[in-house]
Amino acid sequence: MDNNEVLDHLLKIESEAARMIDKAQADADRRAAETEKHNRTVYDKRYREETEKLENNLKLSMEQVRQRYEAELETYKQKTASYVIDTDKFSAMLDKLVLPERGRM
C-alpha cells in the first residue's frame, strides 16, 4: 500500500466519521426538539388546568362574599328600620352640644 492509498483510506475514514457525527448531532437535535415540544404541551395543559381551577375558586369566593354582603346589608336594613327616631330629643341634644349657653336657658 503506497502513501496515496493510505491517505485515501484515512480520508474515507475521516469522512465516514464526520457523517456519523453529523447524523448523531441531527438525531440529538431532533430528540431535543421532540422533548421540548412534549414538555411545552404538558406545561400548557397543566397551566390551563390550574388557571381554570383558580378562576373557579375566585368565582366561588366572590359569590360567597356577595351573598354574605347581601345578608349583612339586609340585617342592617332591618335593624335600622326598627329604630324609633325621637326628633325632639335629638334637637334638644344638639342645642345642648352646639349652643351650650342656649341649653342652660
N, C-alpha and C positions, 0 to 999 in steps of 0.2 A: 504494500500500500504506500503510495507516494504522498508527499505533503499536501498536494491539491485534494486528493481523495480524503485525507484525514480532515482537512479544513472544511471540505464539503459536508462530510459526515457530522462534524461538530456544529456547523451552521444549521443543518437539518434538525439536530437535537435541540439546539437553542430555539429555533423557530417553533418546534413542537411544544417546548416548554412555555414559550410566550403565548401560544394558542391555549394551552391548558390553564395558564394564569388568567388570561382574558376570559375564558369560559367560567372559571371559578369565581372571578370578580362579578361577572354578569349574573351568575347564579346567586351569589351573596346579595347583590343589589336587588334582584327580583324577590328573594325571600324577605329582605328588609322592607321592601315596599309592601309586600303582602301583609307582613306583620303590622306595619304602621296602619294600613287600611283596616285590618281587623281590629286593632286597638282603638282606632278612631270610631268605628262602628259601635263597639262595646261602650266607649265613653259617651257617645251621643245618645245611645239608648238609655244608659243609666242617668245621664243628665236630664233627659226628658221625663223619666220616671220620677226622679227626685223633685224636679221643678213642679210637676203635676201634683205630687204629694204635698209639697209646701203650699202651693196655691189653694188646694182643697182645705188644708188646715187653716189657712188665713181666712178663707171664706167662712168656714165654720166658726172661727173665733169672732169674726166681725158680726156674724148673725147672733151669736150668743151675747155679745156686747150690746147690740141693737135691742135685743129682747130685754136685757137687764135694764137698759136705759129707759125703754118704754114703760116697764113695770115700775121703776122708781119714779118716773115722771107722773104716772097715773096715781101712785101712792101720795106723792107730794100734792097733786091737784086735789085729791080727796081730802087730804089733811087740811089744806088751806081753805077749801070750800066750807069746812065746818067751823072756821074761826068766826067769832062774833066781833064785829068792829064797833067799838064804842067811840064815836067821833067826839062826843062831848068830853070824855076823859082824855082823849088824845090831844084835843085843843087845849085843855087845861094844863096838861103836862108841858106842851110846847110853850105856852105862855110862861110857865114857871122857869123853864130852861132858857128860853131866848130872851125873855124880858123879865128878869128876876125882880126888878122893882115893881113891876105891874102885878106879879104873882103875890106880892106881900099886901097888896091893897085889899 
